Amino acid sequence: MKQALVKHIRHYTTAAVRGPGFGAVQDMRLRGPWTYVEDLSPMQTHKMDATLKGHIPISRGTLVAGDAVPVGYHFAYFNGLESEEELTRAGCVRAAAPDPQLFPVRMWAGGSIEFNARPLTLGTVGSAIERVARVEYKCKSSGIVGEEENKNKNKNRLQERLFVTFERRMYAQDVVSSGGGFIEKVATGTGDDKWSVKEERTMVYMSNRSAPSKSGESPFISPKYSGPPVFQHTFTLSMVTLFRYSAVTFNGYRMHYDPLYCIEEEGLSGCLVHGPLIATVVLSLATQAGVMIGSMGRRIVRFRYRMVAPLLVEKAITVEFRELKGVVVVVCVTDQRGSQCVDGAIEFE
């Protein structure tokens, strides 16, 4: 039987052609700022240690009040206390997300984390101020052309993407309750030198998810860098690990702990590993591997990363470090196939 010629095409629309979700751009720009004041309890660090042990080496002793919050452990602090009615059905915070009817899918796209010389300190009161830094809208049209074009017109649809970057500045003291216009200053992006950790988190909200492959896996991406790494560590995260990390970070997003939701509503083959969890692991490994990567005695000042493909639970994950220009370490995270999922760089001083 003759096969019908069917060709799928996707192209970016022009600026004049926009989907129904375009109005979310201005809406998201007006969100926030959000403020947090929290006791930096050592117990959160202990829970993070318990979550990661067995997956990565943790050789230091138990931390107490007066010690610095470990690099990458800031994700355990300054998380909102929204009630369930303030969350979307997927478990996202409504106040920080676009209309879920227009953008039902959310993914962690990447970010950057900067560490100041004055760290967050356990046993003290800290604070954080978060704002929407940037919003970018993209729209693709998905169509089918060829012999069956007329039969498949109902399959033509827009694929809208909304990239929202949140900037969060964390302080080793309470700068929120003091007033004096400081929050307004930070909310406008004005610089200040009081922060201990400054982070950008980029989320991508999607109008629909791309159709999964027959294997349920994302397309293979060849690693960006070749040659033997100076450090390599392979581990596998379980459903228990993902659940416990969600609990420590008070993250209600169902994609990380509800496999039925992932399969039936998201079209995935299983639960996804948190973007922040990978960032925590990478920074913890960089701290542990100081001798091997030539950073012994140096301080991590910045970590930039991009999630290029999802990582799935119960699948082997490999983190590799390669030196570049002495004070920069290139990060490559691959899945069980050797396909690159995270591309990043750590800077030391």
Contacts in CASP RR format, 6 or more apart in sequence:
PFRMAT RR
TARGET T0000
AUTHOR 0000-0000-0000
METHOD contacts of the structure
MODEL  1
MKQALVKHIRHYTTAAVRGPGFGAVQDMRLRGPWTYVEDLSPMQTHKMDA
TLKGHIPISRGTLVAGDAVPVGYHFAYFNGLESEEELTRAGCVRAAAPDP
QLFPVRMWAGGSIEFNARPLTLGTVGSAIERVARVEYKCKSSGIVGEEEN
KNKNKNRLQERLFVTFERRMYAQDVVSSGGGFIEKVATGTGDDKWSVKEE
RTMVYMSNRSAPSKSGESPFISPKYSGPPVFQHTFTLSMVTLFRYSAVTF
NGYRMHYDPLYCIEEEGLSGCLVHGPLIATVVLSLATQAGVMIGSMGRRI
VRFRYRMVAPLLVEKAITVEFRELKGVVVVVCVTDQRGSQCVDGAIEFE
4 146 0 8 1.000
4 147 0 8 1.000
4 148 0 8 1.000
5 146 0 8 1.000
5 147 0 8 1.000
5 148 0 8 1.000
6 144 0 8 1.000
6 146 0 8 1.000
6 147 0 8 1.000
6 148 0 8 1.000
6 152 0 8 1.000
7 144 0 8 1.000
7 145 0 8 1.000
7 146 0 8 1.000
8 142 0 8 1.000
8 143 0 8 1.000
8 144 0 8 1.000
9 142 0 8 1.000
9 143 0 8 1.000
9 144 0 8 1.000
9 145 0 8 1.000
10 140 0 8 1.000
10 141 0 8 1.000
10 142 0 8 1.000
10 143 0 8 1.000
10 159 0 8 1.000
11 140 0 8 1.000
11 141 0 8 1.000
12 138 0 8 1.000
12 139 0 8 1.000
12 140 0 8 1.000
13 139 0 8 1.000
13 140 0 8 1.000
13 141 0 8 1.000
13 158 0 8 1.000
17 139 0 8 1.000
17 141 0 8 1.000
18 137 0 8 1.000
18 139 0 8 1.000
19 139 0 8 1.000
19 158 0 8 1.000
19 160 0 8 1.000
20 102 0 8 1.000
20 160 0 8 1.000
21 98 0 8 1.000
21 99 0 8 1.000
21 102 0 8 1.000
21 103 0 8 1.000
21 137 0 8 1.000
21 160 0 8 1.000
21 162 0 8 1.000
21 207 0 8 1.000
22 137 0 8 1.000
22 139 0 8 1.000
22 160 0 8 1.000
24 98 0 8 1.000
24 99 0 8 1.000
24 102 0 8 1.000
24 103 0 8 1.000
24 137 0 8 1.000
24 162 0 8 1.000
24 205 0 8 1.000
25 135 0 8 1.000
25 137 0 8 1.000
25 162 0 8 1.000
27 98 0 8 1.000
28 98 0 8 1.000
28 132 0 8 1.000
28 135 0 8 1.000
28 162 0 8 1.000
28 164 0 8 1.000
29 132 0 8 1.000
29 135 0 8 1.000
31 95 0 8 1.000
31 96 0 8 1.000
31 132 0 8 1.000
32 95 0 8 1.000
32 96 0 8 1.000
32 130 0 8 1.000
32 131 0 8 1.000
32 132 0 8 1.000
32 187 0 8 1.000
33 129 0 8 1.000
33 130 0 8 1.000
33 131 0 8 1.000
33 183 0 8 1.000
33 186 0 8 1.000
33 187 0 8 1.000
34 80 0 8 1.000
34 95 0 8 1.000
34 96 0 8 1.000
34 129 0 8 1.000
34 130 0 8 1.000
34 131 0 8 1.000
35 127 0 8 1.000
35 128 0 8 1.000
35 129 0 8 1.000
35 130 0 8 1.000
35 176 0 8 1.000
35 183 0 8 1.000
36 78 0 8 1.000
36 79 0 8 1.000
36 80 0 8 1.000
36 127 0 8 1.000
36 128 0 8 1.000
36 129 0 8 1.000
36 130 0 8 1.000
36 176 0 8 1.000
37 125 0 8 1.000
37 126 0 8 1.000
37 127 0 8 1.000
37 174 0 8 1.000
37 176 0 8 1.000
37 177 0 8 1.000
38 77 0 8 1.000
38 78 0 8 1.000
38 125 0 8 1.000
38 126 0 8 1.000
38 127 0 8 1.000
38 128 0 8 1.000
39 123 0 8 1.000
39 124 0 8 1.000
39 125 0 8 1.000
39 126 0 8 1.000
40 69 0 8 1.000
40 77 0 8 1.000
40 120 0 8 1.000
40 121 0 8 1.000
40 122 0 8 1.000
40 123 0 8 1.000
40 124 0 8 1.000
40 125 0 8 1.000
40 126 0 8 1.000
41 122 0 8 1.000
41 123 0 8 1.000
42 63 0 8 1.000
42 64 0 8 1.000
42 65 0 8 1.000
42 67 0 8 1.000
42 122 0 8 1.000
42 123 0 8 1.000
44 73 0 8 1.000
44 76 0 8 1.000
44 77 0 8 1.000
44 248 0 8 1.000
45 63 0 8 1.000
45 69 0 8 1.000
45 70 0 8 1.000
45 73 0 8 1.000
45 76 0 8 1.000
45 122 0 8 1.000
46 62 0 8 1.000
46 63 0 8 1.000
47 76 0 8 1.000
47 244 0 8 1.000
47 247 0 8 1.000
47 248 0 8 1.000
48 70 0 8 1.000
48 73 0 8 1.000
48 76 0 8 1.000
48 248 0 8 1.000
48 280 0 8 1.000
49 58 0 8 1.000
49 62 0 8 1.000
50 244 0 8 1.000
51 241 0 8 1.000
51 244 0 8 1.000
51 245 0 8 1.000
51 248 0 8 1.000
52 58 0 8 1.000
52 280 0 8 1.000
52 281 0 8 1.000
52 284 0 8 1.000
54 235 0 8 1.000
55 235 0 8 1.000
55 236 0 8 1.000
55 237 0 8 1.000
55 241 0 8 1.000
55 281 0 8 1.000
56 233 0 8 1.000
56 235 0 8 1.000
56 281 0 8 1.000
56 284 0 8 1.000
56 285 0 8 1.000
56 288 0 8 1.000
57 288 0 8 1.000
58 284 0 8 1.000
58 288 0 8 1.000
59 288 0 8 1.000
63 70 0 8 1.000
63 122 0 8 1.000
64 122 0 8 1.000
65 122 0 8 1.000
65 123 0 8 1.000
65 124 0 8 1.000
66 121 0 8 1.000
66 122 0 8 1.000
66 123 0 8 1.000
66 124 0 8 1.000
67 121 0 8 1.000
67 122 0 8 1.000
68 119 0 8 1.000
68 120 0 8 1.000
68 121 0 8 1.000
68 122 0 8 1.000
69 77 0 8 1.000
69 119 0 8 1.000
69 120 0 8 1.000
69 121 0 8 1.000
69 122 0 8 1.000
70 284 0 8 1.000
70 287 0 8 1.000
71 115 0 8 1.000
71 283 0 8 1.000
71 284 0 8 1.000
71 286 0 8 1.000
71 287 0 8 1.000
71 300 0 8 1.000
72 113 0 8 1.000
72 279 0 8 1.000
72 280 0 8 1.000
72 283 0 8 1.000
72 284 0 8 1.000
73 280 0 8 1.000
74 113 0 8 1.000
74 120 0 8 1.000
74 170 0 8 1.000
74 197 0 8 1.000
74 199 0 8 1.000
75 249 0 8 1.000
75 276 0 8 1.000
75 279 0 8 1.000
75 280 0 8 1.000
76 248 0 8 1.000
76 249 0 8 1.000
77 120 0 8 1.000
77 126 0 8 1.000
77 128 0 8 1.000
77 170 0 8 1.000
78 127 0 8 1.000
78 128 0 8 1.000
78 168 0 8 1.000
78 170 0 8 1.000
79 249 0 8 1.000
79 250 0 8 1.000
79 251 0 8 1.000
80 93 0 8 1.000
80 250 0 8 1.000
81 250 0 8 1.000
82 93 0 8 1.000
82 94 0 8 1.000
82 95 0 8 1.000
86 93 0 8 1.000
86 94 0 8 1.000
86 95 0 8 1.000
87 93 0 8 1.000
87 94 0 8 1.000
87 252 0 8 1.000
88 94 0 8 1.000
88 97 0 8 1.000
88 100 0 8 1.000
89 100 0 8 1.000
90 100 0 8 1.000
90 104 0 8 1.000
90 106 0 8 1.000
90 253 0 8 1.000
90 254 0 8 1.000
90 255 0 8 1.000
90 261 0 8 1.000
91 252 0 8 1.000
91 253 0 8 1.000
91 254 0 8 1.000
92 100 0 8 1.000
92 106 0 8 1.000
92 252 0 8 1.000
92 253 0 8 1.000
94 100 0 8 1.000
96 166 0 8 1.000
97 103 0 8 1.000
97 106 0 8 1.000
97 203 0 8 1.000
97 205 0 8 1.000
98 162 0 8 1.000
98 164 0 8 1.000
98 205 0 8 1.000
102 160 0 8 1.000
102 207 0 8 1.000
103 160 0 8 1.000
103 162 0 8 1.000
103 205 0 8 1.000
103 206 0 8 1.000
103 207 0 8 1.000
104 206 0 8 1.000
104 207 0 8 1.000
104 208 0 8 1.000
105 205 0 8 1.000
105 206 0 8 1.000
105 207 0 8 1.000
105 208 0 8 1.000
105 209 0 8 1.000
105 266 0 8 1.000
106 203 0 8 1.000
106 204 0 8 1.000
106 205 0 8 1.000
106 206 0 8 1.000
106 253 0 8 1.000
107 203 0 8 1.000
107 204 0 8 1.000
107 206 0 8 1.000
107 307 0 8 1.000
107 310 0 8 1.000
108 201 0 8 1.000
108 202 0 8 1.000
108 203 0 8 1.000
108 274 0 8 1.000
108 275 0 8 1.000
108 276 0 8 1.000
108 307 0 8 1.000
109 163 0 8 1.000
109 202 0 8 1.000
109 203 0 8 1.000
109 204 0 8 1.000
109 306 0 8 1.000
109 307 0 8 1.000
110 201 0 8 1.000
110 202 0 8 1.000
110 275 0 8 1.000
110 305 0 8 1.000
110 306 0 8 1.000
110 307 0 8 1.000
111 165 0 8 1.000
111 199 0 8 1.000
111 200 0 8 1.000
111 201 0 8 1.000
111 202 0 8 1.000
111 304 0 8 1.000
111 305 0 8 1.000
111 306 0 8 1.000
112 199 0 8 1.000
112 200 0 8 1.000
112 302 0 8 1.000
112 303 0 8 1.000
112 304 0 8 1.000
112 305 0 8 1.000
113 197 0 8 1.000
113 198 0 8 1.000
113 199 0 8 1.000
113 200 0 8 1.000
113 279 0 8 1.000
113 283 0 8 1.000
113 302 0 8 1.000
113 303 0 8 1.000
114 197 0 8 1.000
114 198 0 8 1.000
114 199 0 8 1.000
114 301 0 8 1.000
114 302 0 8 1.000
115 196 0 8 1.000
115 197 0 8 1.000
115 299 0 8 1.000
115 300 0 8 1.000
115 301 0 8 1.000
115 302 0 8 1.000
116 193 0 8 1.000
116 195 0 8 1.000
116 196 0 8 1.000
116 197 0 8 1.000
116 198 0 8 1.000
117 299 0 8 1.000
118 172 0 8 1.000
118 196 0 8 1.000
119 172 0 8 1.000
119 196 0 8 1.000
120 126 0 8 1.000
120 170 0 8 1.000
120 172 0 8 1.000
120 196 0 8 1.000
120 197 0 8 1.000
121 172 0 8 1.000
124 172 0 8 1.000
124 173 0 8 1.000
125 173 0 8 1.000
125 174 0 8 1.000
126 170 0 8 1.000
126 171 0 8 1.000
126 172 0 8 1.000
126 173 0 8 1.000
126 174 0 8 1.000
127 170 0 8 1.000
127 171 0 8 1.000
127 173 0 8 1.000
127 174 0 8 1.000
127 175 0 8 1.000
127 176 0 8 1.000
127 177 0 8 1.000
128 168 0 8 1.000
128 169 0 8 1.000
128 170 0 8 1.000
128 171 0 8 1.000
129 168 0 8 1.000
129 169 0 8 1.000
129 171 0 8 1.000
129 175 0 8 1.000
129 176 0 8 1.000
129 183 0 8 1.000
129 186 0 8 1.000
129 187 0 8 1.000
130 166 0 8 1.000
130 167 0 8 1.000
130 168 0 8 1.000
130 169 0 8 1.000
131 166 0 8 1.000
131 167 0 8 1.000
131 186 0 8 1.000
131 187 0 8 1.000
131 189 0 8 1.000
132 164 0 8 1.000
132 165 0 8 1.000
132 166 0 8 1.000
132 167 0 8 1.000
133 165 0 8 1.000
133 166 0 8 1.000
133 167 0 8 1.000
133 189 0 8 1.000
133 200 0 8 1.000
134 163 0 8 1.000
134 164 0 8 1.000
134 165 0 8 1.000
135 162 0 8 1.000
135 163 0 8 1.000
135 164 0 8 1.000
135 165 0 8 1.000
136 162 0 8 1.000
136 163 0 8 1.000
137 160 0 8 1.000
137 161 0 8 1.000
137 162 0 8 1.000
137 163 0 8 1.000
138 160 0 8 1.000
138 161 0 8 1.000
138 162 0 8 1.000
138 163 0 8 1.000
139 158 0 8 1.000
139 159 0 8 1.000
139 160 0 8 1.000
139 161 0 8 1.000
140 158 0 8 1.000
140 159 0 8 1.000
140 160 0 8 1.000
140 161 0 8 1.000
141 156 0 8 1.000
141 157 0 8 1.000
141 158 0 8 1.000
141 159 0 8 1.000
142 155 0 8 1.000
142 156 0 8 1.000
142 157 0 8 1.000
142 158 0 8 1.000
142 159 0 8 1.000
143 152 0 8 1.000
143 155 0 8 1.000
143 156 0 8 1.000
143 157 0 8 1.000
144 152 0 8 1.000
144 155 0 8 1.000
144 156 0 8 1.000
157 208 0 8 1.000
158 207 0 8 1.000
159 206 0 8 1.000
159 207 0 8 1.000
159 208 0 8 1.000
159 210 0 8 1.000
160 206 0 8 1.000
160 207 0 8 1.000
161 204 0 8 1.000
161 205 0 8 1.000
161 206 0 8 1.000
161 207 0 8 1.000
162 204 0 8 1.000
162 205 0 8 1.000
162 206 0 8 1.000
163 202 0 8 1.000
163 203 0 8 1.000
163 204 0 8 1.000
164 202 0 8 1.000
164 203 0 8 1.000
164 204 0 8 1.000
164 205 0 8 1.000
165 200 0 8 1.000
165 201 0 8 1.000
165 202 0 8 1.000
165 203 0 8 1.000
166 200 0 8 1.000
166 201 0 8 1.000
166 202 0 8 1.000
166 203 0 8 1.000
167 189 0 8 1.000
167 198 0 8 1.000
167 199 0 8 1.000
167 200 0 8 1.000
168 197 0 8 1.000
168 198 0 8 1.000
168 199 0 8 1.000
168 200 0 8 1.000
168 201 0 8 1.000
169 186 0 8 1.000
169 192 0 8 1.000
169 195 0 8 1.000
169 197 0 8 1.000
169 198 0 8 1.000
169 199 0 8 1.000
170 195 0 8 1.000
170 196 0 8 1.000
170 197 0 8 1.000
170 198 0 8 1.000
170 199 0 8 1.000
171 194 0 8 1.000
171 195 0 8 1.000
171 196 0 8 1.000
172 196 0 8 1.000
173 194 0 8 1.000
175 182 0 8 1.000
175 194 0 8 1.000
176 183 0 8 1.000
182 192 0 8 1.000
185 191 0 8 1.000
185 192 0 8 1.000
186 192 0 8 1.000
209 266 0 8 1.000
209 267 0 8 1.000
212 267 0 8 1.000
212 268 0 8 1.000
212 269 0 8 1.000
213 219 0 8 1.000
216 268 0 8 1.000
216 269 0 8 1.000
217 269 0 8 1.000
217 337 0 8 1.000
218 309 0 8 1.000
218 310 0 8 1.000
218 339 0 8 1.000
219 309 0 8 1.000
220 337 0 8 1.000
220 338 0 8 1.000
220 339 0 8 1.000
221 308 0 8 1.000
221 309 0 8 1.000
221 339 0 8 1.000
221 340 0 8 1.000
221 341 0 8 1.000
222 339 0 8 1.000
222 340 0 8 1.000
223 332 0 8 1.000
223 334 0 8 1.000
223 338 0 8 1.000
223 340 0 8 1.000
224 332 0 8 1.000
224 340 0 8 1.000
224 343 0 8 1.000
225 322 0 8 1.000
225 330 0 8 1.000
225 332 0 8 1.000
227 322 0 8 1.000
229 320 0 8 1.000
229 321 0 8 1.000
229 322 0 8 1.000
229 332 0 8 1.000
230 292 0 8 1.000
230 293 0 8 1.000
230 294 0 8 1.000
230 321 0 8 1.000
230 322 0 8 1.000
230 323 0 8 1.000
231 285 0 8 1.000
231 289 0 8 1.000
231 292 0 8 1.000
231 293 0 8 1.000
231 320 0 8 1.000
231 321 0 8 1.000
232 318 0 8 1.000
232 319 0 8 1.000
232 320 0 8 1.000
232 321 0 8 1.000
233 285 0 8 1.000
233 289 0 8 1.000
233 318 0 8 1.000
233 319 0 8 1.000
234 316 0 8 1.000
234 317 0 8 1.000
234 318 0 8 1.000
234 319 0 8 1.000
235 281 0 8 1.000
235 316 0 8 1.000
235 317 0 8 1.000
236 314 0 8 1.000
236 315 0 8 1.000
236 316 0 8 1.000
236 317 0 8 1.000
237 273 0 8 1.000
237 277 0 8 1.000
237 313 0 8 1.000
237 314 0 8 1.000
237 317 0 8 1.000
238 313 0 8 1.000
238 314 0 8 1.000
239 257 0 8 1.000
239 259 0 8 1.000
239 271 0 8 1.000
239 313 0 8 1.000
239 314 0 8 1.000
241 277 0 8 1.000
241 313 0 8 1.000
242 256 0 8 1.000
242 257 0 8 1.000
242 271 0 8 1.000
242 273 0 8 1.000
242 274 0 8 1.000
242 277 0 8 1.000
242 313 0 8 1.000
243 256 0 8 1.000
243 257 0 8 1.000
245 251 0 8 1.000
245 256 0 8 1.000
245 274 0 8 1.000
245 276 0 8 1.000
245 277 0 8 1.000
245 280 0 8 1.000
246 252 0 8 1.000
246 253 0 8 1.000
246 256 0 8 1.000
246 257 0 8 1.000
246 274 0 8 1.000
249 274 0 8 1.000
249 276 0 8 1.000
251 274 0 8 1.000
254 261 0 8 1.000
254 262 0 8 1.000
255 261 0 8 1.000
255 262 0 8 1.000
255 266 0 8 1.000
255 268 0 8 1.000
255 271 0 8 1.000
255 272 0 8 1.000
256 271 0 8 1.000
256 272 0 8 1.000
256 273 0 8 1.000
256 274 0 8 1.000
257 271 0 8 1.000
258 271 0 8 1.000
259 270 0 8 1.000
259 271 0 8 1.000
262 268 0 8 1.000
262 269 0 8 1.000
262 270 0 8 1.000
262 271 0 8 1.000
262 272 0 8 1.000
263 269 0 8 1.000
263 270 0 8 1.000
268 310 0 8 1.000
268 312 0 8 1.000
269 312 0 8 1.000
270 312 0 8 1.000
270 313 0 8 1.000
271 312 0 8 1.000
271 313 0 8 1.000
272 310 0 8 1.000
272 311 0 8 1.000
272 312 0 8 1.000
272 313 0 8 1.000
273 310 0 8 1.000
273 311 0 8 1.000
273 312 0 8 1.000
273 313 0 8 1.000
273 317 0 8 1.000
275 307 0 8 1.000
278 305 0 8 1.000
278 307 0 8 1.000
278 311 0 8 1.000
278 317 0 8 1.000
278 333 0 8 1.000
278 342 0 8 1.000
279 303 0 8 1.000
279 305 0 8 1.000
281 319 0 8 1.000
282 303 0 8 1.000
282 305 0 8 1.000
282 319 0 8 1.000
282 331 0 8 1.000
282 333 0 8 1.000
282 342 0 8 1.000
282 346 0 8 1.000
283 300 0 8 1.000
283 303 0 8 1.000
283 346 0 8 1.000
285 319 0 8 1.000
285 321 0 8 1.000
286 293 0 8 1.000
286 295 0 8 1.000
286 300 0 8 1.000
286 303 0 8 1.000
286 321 0 8 1.000
286 329 0 8 1.000
286 346 0 8 1.000
287 300 0 8 1.000
289 321 0 8 1.000
290 296 0 8 1.000
290 297 0 8 1.000
292 321 0 8 1.000
293 321 0 8 1.000
293 323 0 8 1.000
293 329 0 8 1.000
294 323 0 8 1.000
294 326 0 8 1.000
295 329 0 8 1.000
295 348 0 8 1.000
298 327 0 8 1.000
298 348 0 8 1.000
298 349 0 8 1.000
299 348 0 8 1.000
299 349 0 8 1.000
300 346 0 8 1.000
300 347 0 8 1.000
300 348 0 8 1.000
301 347 0 8 1.000
301 348 0 8 1.000
301 349 0 8 1.000
302 346 0 8 1.000
302 347 0 8 1.000
303 331 0 8 1.000
303 344 0 8 1.000
303 345 0 8 1.000
303 346 0 8 1.000
303 347 0 8 1.000
304 344 0 8 1.000
304 345 0 8 1.000
305 331 0 8 1.000
305 342 0 8 1.000
305 343 0 8 1.000
305 344 0 8 1.000
305 345 0 8 1.000
306 342 0 8 1.000
306 343 0 8 1.000
306 344 0 8 1.000
307 341 0 8 1.000
307 342 0 8 1.000
308 340 0 8 1.000
308 341 0 8 1.000
308 342 0 8 1.000
308 343 0 8 1.000
309 335 0 8 1.000
309 339 0 8 1.000
309 340 0 8 1.000
309 341 0 8 1.000
310 341 0 8 1.000
311 317 0 8 1.000
311 333 0 8 1.000
311 335 0 8 1.000
311 341 0 8 1.000
311 342 0 8 1.000
312 335 0 8 1.000
315 335 0 8 1.000
315 336 0 8 1.000
316 335 0 8 1.000
316 336 0 8 1.000
317 333 0 8 1.000
317 334 0 8 1.000
317 335 0 8 1.000
317 336 0 8 1.000
317 341 0 8 1.000
318 333 0 8 1.000
318 334 0 8 1.000
318 335 0 8 1.000
318 338 0 8 1.000
319 331 0 8 1.000
319 332 0 8 1.000
319 333 0 8 1.000
320 331 0 8 1.000
320 332 0 8 1.000
320 333 0 8 1.000
320 334 0 8 1.000
321 329 0 8 1.000
321 330 0 8 1.000
321 331 0 8 1.000
321 346 0 8 1.000
322 329 0 8 1.000
322 330 0 8 1.000
322 332 0 8 1.000
323 329 0 8 1.000
323 330 0 8 1.000
324 330 0 8 1.000
324 345 0 8 1.000
327 347 0 8 1.000
327 348 0 8 1.000
327 349 0 8 1.000
328 345 0 8 1.000
328 346 0 8 1.000
328 347 0 8 1.000
328 348 0 8 1.000
329 345 0 8 1.000
329 346 0 8 1.000
329 348 0 8 1.000
330 344 0 8 1.000
330 345 0 8 1.000
331 342 0 8 1.000
331 343 0 8 1.000
331 344 0 8 1.000
331 345 0 8 1.000
331 346 0 8 1.000
332 340 0 8 1.000
332 342 0 8 1.000
332 343 0 8 1.000
332 344 0 8 1.000
333 340 0 8 1.000
333 341 0 8 1.000
333 342 0 8 1.000
334 340 0 8 1.000
334 341 0 8 1.000
335 341 0 8 1.000
END
